Amino acid sequence: MAKKRQGKHDEVMLIPFLDILCSLIGILILIIVVVCVAQLQKVNGRTKEDLALAQKYQSLQVQLRELQKAAPALQTKVAELERSRGALAAKQQKLDELRKRLASTTAEAGKSTQKSAELQNQIDDLKRQIEAIVKSMPPLNAEIELLKKRLAERQKKPEEKSAAVVVKPSGGGTRQNQRLFFVEAAGAGIVIYKGKTERIRVAQNSVGIDKDYNAFLKTVKDTGNASLLFLVRRDGWGSYVKAAGWAEQSMGLNTGKLPIPGDGVVDLSAFEKP
C-alpha cells in the first residue's frame, strides 16, 4: 500500500504581491520625473514668464528716470513758447489801441496830418510783425501740445504708460549687412534716434538749418551700405515729407518709411541683429 502524505500545506503565491510592488515603484518614478521637470522650468524660484516681466519692469524704470531728467528742459521750452503767445497778445492789444487813436485823430486830420502818418506807419509795422508771428503759430501750438503731452506722460508710472509700439521690418526686409538709421516724424517735428537711448528733437521749421540733423545725415552718408528709415506717427506726415526731402536733396540718401499706429514708446528690438 502507498504511504499517506505526512501533512498537507497550502502553497503561497507571490506573483500578485510582486505586481503591486512593481506598480508602486513605477508610480514613484513618475512622481520624481514630474518634480524634476517642474524644477527645470523655474529660475531662482520664479517661472520664465515672471523673470521676463521683472526684466521689462526694470527697463521701464530706467526709461522713466531718463525721461524725468529731460522733463525740466521740456518745461523751460513750454514756458518760452507760452511767452511767445503772450507777446503776440500784447502786440495785438497795442494794435487795437493804435487803431483807436488813429480813428480819433482822423477827425482832426487837417491839424495833425503828420501824426496820423506816423500812427499809420506804426500800425503797418505791427501788422507785419503779427503776420510773421501768426505764420509760426500753428507749428508752435502743435509743439506746445506735444510737449505738454510728453510732460504728462513722464509723470505716469511705468505700468500706466501706453504700450510700447513694436516696429517690425516689412516687405522683403533689409539687404545683407545693411546699416539702418532711424528718424521719428511727429506733428511738431522729428526725433533723431542717435544710438540706443540718445534722442535729439528738431522742430519742423528747423529742418534744413538744424546742425544736429545735418550732422546726423552726414554720418548716414559716410556709413557704407546705409539707409534712412522714417517712423511716421499719425500726425507726422508733414514733418516726414520735409525731413525726408531734405535728406534726399542735400545728401542723396536712400530713405524709407514705416507707419507708427500708437502713441507709445517705439521698440526697435526687431531690427537688432542676433
C-alpha positions as CSV (number, residue, x, y, z in Angstrom):
1,M,0.0,0.0,0.0
2,A,1.1,3.5,-0.7
3,K,2.1,5.7,2.2
4,K,-0.1,8.6,3.1
5,R,1.5,12.0,2.8
6,Q,2.6,13.4,6.2
7,G,0.6,16.7,6.4
8,K,-0.8,18.9,3.7
9,H,0.2,22.6,3.4
10,D,-1.3,25.4,1.2
11,E,1.2,27.0,-1.2
12,V,1.7,30.8,-1.0
13,M,1.6,32.7,-4.4
14,L,3.9,35.7,-4.6
15,I,3.1,36.9,-8.1
16,P,0.2,39.4,-7.1
17,F,2.4,41.0,-4.4
18,L,5.2,41.5,-6.9
19,D,2.8,43.1,-9.4
20,I,1.7,45.6,-6.7
21,L,5.3,46.3,-5.8
22,C,6.3,47.0,-9.4
23,S,3.3,49.3,-9.9
24,L,4.2,51.3,-6.8
25,I,7.8,51.6,-8.0
26,G,6.6,52.9,-11.4
27,I,4.3,55.5,-9.7
28,L,7.2,56.8,-7.5
29,I,9.5,57.1,-10.6
30,L,6.8,59.1,-12.5
31,I,6.4,61.5,-9.5
32,I,10.2,62.0,-9.4
33,V,10.3,62.8,-13.1
34,V,7.4,65.3,-12.8
35,V,9.0,67.1,-9.9
36,C,12.4,67.3,-11.8
37,V,10.7,68.8,-14.9
38,A,8.8,71.3,-12.8
39,Q,12.1,72.4,-11.1
40,L,13.8,72.9,-14.5
41,Q,11.0,75.3,-15.6
42,K,11.9,77.7,-12.7
43,V,14.7,80.2,-12.3
44,N,15.6,81.1,-8.8
45,G,12.1,80.1,-7.6
46,R,10.3,82.0,-10.5
47,T,9.0,81.0,-13.9
48,K,10.5,82.3,-17.1
49,E,7.4,84.5,-17.6
50,D,7.9,86.1,-14.2
51,L,11.6,86.7,-15.0
52,A,10.7,88.4,-18.3
53,L,8.1,90.6,-16.6
54,A,10.7,91.6,-14.0
55,Q,13.3,92.5,-16.6
56,K,10.7,94.6,-18.5
57,Y,9.8,96.4,-15.4
58,Q,13.4,97.2,-14.7
59,S,13.8,98.5,-18.2
60,L,10.8,100.8,-17.8
61,Q,12.2,102.1,-14.6
62,V,15.4,103.1,-16.4
63,Q,13.4,104.8,-19.1
64,L,11.3,106.7,-16.5
65,R,14.5,108.0,-14.8
66,E,15.8,109.2,-18.2
67,L,12.6,110.9,-19.1
68,Q,12.4,112.6,-15.7
69,K,15.8,114.1,-16.3
70,A,14.6,115.6,-19.6
71,A,11.4,117.0,-18.1
72,P,13.0,120.3,-16.8
73,A,14.3,121.2,-20.3
74,L,10.9,120.5,-21.8
75,Q,9.1,122.6,-19.2
76,T,11.5,125.5,-20.0
77,K,10.7,125.2,-23.7
78,V,7.0,125.2,-23.0
79,A,7.4,128.3,-20.9
80,E,9.3,130.0,-23.7
81,L,6.5,129.2,-26.2
82,E,3.9,130.4,-23.8
83,R,5.8,133.7,-23.6
84,S,5.7,133.9,-27.4
85,R,1.9,133.6,-27.2
86,G,1.9,136.4,-24.6
87,A,4.0,138.7,-26.8
88,L,1.5,138.1,-29.7
89,A,-1.4,139.1,-27.4
90,A,0.4,142.2,-26.3
91,K,1.2,143.3,-29.9
92,Q,-2.5,142.7,-30.8
93,Q,-3.6,144.8,-27.9
94,K,-1.2,147.6,-28.9
95,L,-2.6,147.4,-32.5
96,D,-6.1,147.9,-31.2
97,E,-5.1,150.9,-29.2
98,L,-3.3,152.5,-32.2
99,R,-6.4,151.9,-34.4
100,K,-8.5,153.8,-31.8
101,R,-6.0,156.6,-31.7
102,L,-6.0,156.7,-35.5
103,A,-9.8,156.9,-35.6
104,S,-9.8,159.8,-33.1
105,T,-7.0,161.5,-34.9
106,T,-8.7,161.2,-38.3
107,A,-11.3,163.7,-37.1
108,E,-8.5,166.2,-36.8
109,A,-6.7,165.2,-39.9
110,G,-6.2,168.8,-41.0
111,K,-4.4,169.7,-37.8
112,S,-2.4,166.6,-37.3
113,T,-1.6,165.1,-40.7
114,Q,1.9,164.2,-39.7
115,K,0.8,162.5,-36.5
116,S,-1.7,160.4,-38.5
117,A,1.0,159.3,-40.9
118,E,3.3,158.2,-38.0
119,L,0.5,156.2,-36.4
120,Q,-0.3,154.6,-39.8
121,N,3.4,153.6,-40.2
122,Q,3.3,152.1,-36.7
123,I,0.2,150.1,-37.5
124,D,1.7,148.8,-40.7
125,D,4.8,147.7,-38.9
126,L,2.8,145.9,-36.2
127,K,0.7,144.2,-38.9
128,R,3.9,142.8,-40.4
129,Q,5.1,141.6,-37.0
130,I,1.8,140.0,-36.3
131,E,1.7,138.3,-39.6
132,A,5.1,136.8,-39.1
133,I,4.1,135.5,-35.6
134,V,0.8,134.1,-36.9
135,K,2.6,132.2,-39.6
136,S,4.8,130.5,-37.0
137,M,1.9,129.9,-34.5
138,P,0.5,126.6,-35.9
139,P,3.8,124.6,-35.5
140,L,4.3,126.4,-32.2
141,N,0.9,125.4,-30.9
142,A,1.4,121.8,-32.1
143,E,4.8,121.7,-30.4
144,I,3.3,123.1,-27.2
145,E,0.6,120.5,-27.1
146,L,3.1,117.7,-27.9
147,L,5.5,118.9,-25.2
148,K,2.6,119.1,-22.7
149,K,1.5,115.6,-23.7
150,R,5.1,114.3,-23.2
151,L,5.4,116.0,-19.9
152,A,2.2,114.4,-18.7
153,E,3.5,111.0,-20.0
154,R,6.6,111.5,-17.9
155,Q,4.5,111.9,-14.8
156,K,2.9,108.5,-15.2
157,K,4.2,105.3,-13.6
158,P,5.7,102.7,-15.9
159,E,2.7,100.5,-15.6
160,E,0.3,103.4,-16.6
161,K,2.1,104.3,-19.8
162,S,0.9,103.5,-23.3
163,A,2.1,100.1,-24.5
164,A,5.3,100.2,-26.5
165,V,4.9,100.1,-30.3
166,V,6.9,97.2,-31.6
167,V,8.2,98.1,-35.1
168,K,8.9,95.1,-37.3
169,P,10.6,95.1,-40.8
170,S,8.2,95.0,-43.7
171,G,8.4,93.6,-47.2
172,G,11.5,91.7,-48.1
173,G,13.5,93.1,-45.2
174,T,16.8,94.8,-45.4
175,R,19.7,93.9,-47.6
176,Q,22.6,91.8,-46.2
177,N,24.9,93.8,-43.9
178,Q,22.8,97.0,-44.5
179,R,23.0,99.6,-41.7
180,L,19.7,101.2,-40.8
181,F,19.3,104.7,-39.2
182,F,16.0,105.8,-37.7
183,V,14.2,109.2,-37.5
184,E,10.7,109.6,-35.9
185,A,8.4,112.0,-37.7
186,A,5.7,113.7,-35.5
187,G,3.4,116.7,-35.8
188,A,5.7,119.2,-34.2
189,G,9.0,117.9,-35.8
190,I,11.3,115.0,-35.9
191,V,13.2,112.9,-33.4
192,I,16.7,111.6,-34.3
193,Y,17.5,108.1,-32.9
194,K,21.2,108.5,-32.2
195,G,22.3,105.3,-30.5
196,K,20.1,103.0,-28.4
197,T,19.0,105.6,-25.9
198,E,20.0,109.1,-27.1
199,R,17.3,111.1,-28.8
200,I,17.6,114.6,-30.4
201,R,14.4,116.6,-31.2
202,V,14.3,119.0,-34.1
203,A,11.3,121.4,-34.8
204,Q,9.7,121.0,-38.2
205,N,10.7,124.6,-39.1
206,S,14.3,123.9,-38.3
207,V,14.7,121.1,-40.8
208,G,17.4,122.1,-43.3
209,I,19.2,124.5,-40.9
210,D,19.5,122.4,-37.7
211,K,23.2,121.5,-37.1
212,D,22.3,118.2,-35.3
213,Y,20.1,116.9,-38.1
214,N,22.6,117.9,-40.8
215,A,25.4,116.2,-38.9
216,F,23.3,113.1,-38.5
217,L,22.6,113.0,-42.2
218,K,26.4,113.4,-42.9
219,T,27.0,110.4,-40.6
220,V,24.5,108.3,-42.5
221,K,26.1,109.3,-45.8
222,D,29.6,108.4,-44.6
223,T,28.4,105.0,-43.4
224,G,28.7,102.4,-46.2
225,N,25.6,100.4,-47.3
226,A,23.3,102.6,-45.1
227,S,19.7,103.6,-45.4
228,L,17.5,106.1,-43.5
229,L,14.1,104.8,-42.2
230,F,11.4,107.3,-41.1
231,L,9.0,106.1,-38.4
232,V,5.9,108.2,-39.2
233,R,3.4,109.0,-36.5
234,R,-0.3,109.6,-37.3
235,D,0.3,113.4,-37.3
236,G,3.8,113.3,-38.7
237,W,3.3,113.3,-42.5
238,G,4.3,117.0,-42.9
239,S,7.4,116.5,-40.9
240,Y,8.3,113.3,-42.8
241,V,7.9,114.9,-46.2
242,K,10.1,117.9,-45.2
243,A,12.8,115.8,-43.4
244,A,13.0,113.0,-46.0
245,G,13.0,115.5,-48.9
246,W,16.0,117.4,-47.3
247,A,17.9,114.1,-46.7
248,E,17.5,113.1,-50.3
249,Q,18.2,116.5,-51.7
250,S,21.1,117.5,-49.6
251,M,22.9,114.2,-49.1
252,G,21.4,111.9,-51.8
253,L,20.3,109.3,-49.2
254,N,18.1,106.4,-49.7
255,T,15.0,106.8,-47.4
256,G,12.0,104.6,-46.5
257,K,9.1,104.9,-44.1
258,L,7.1,102.8,-41.7
259,P,3.8,103.9,-40.1
260,I,3.6,104.1,-36.3
261,P,0.0,103.4,-35.2
262,G,0.1,104.1,-31.5
263,D,1.4,106.8,-29.1
264,G,3.7,104.6,-27.0
265,V,7.5,104.3,-27.0
266,V,8.9,102.9,-30.2
267,D,10.5,99.4,-29.7
268,L,13.1,98.7,-32.4
269,S,14.4,95.4,-31.0
270,A,13.2,93.5,-34.1
271,F,15.9,95.3,-36.1
272,E,18.7,94.3,-33.8
273,K,21.0,91.7,-35.2
274,P,21.2,88.5,-33.1
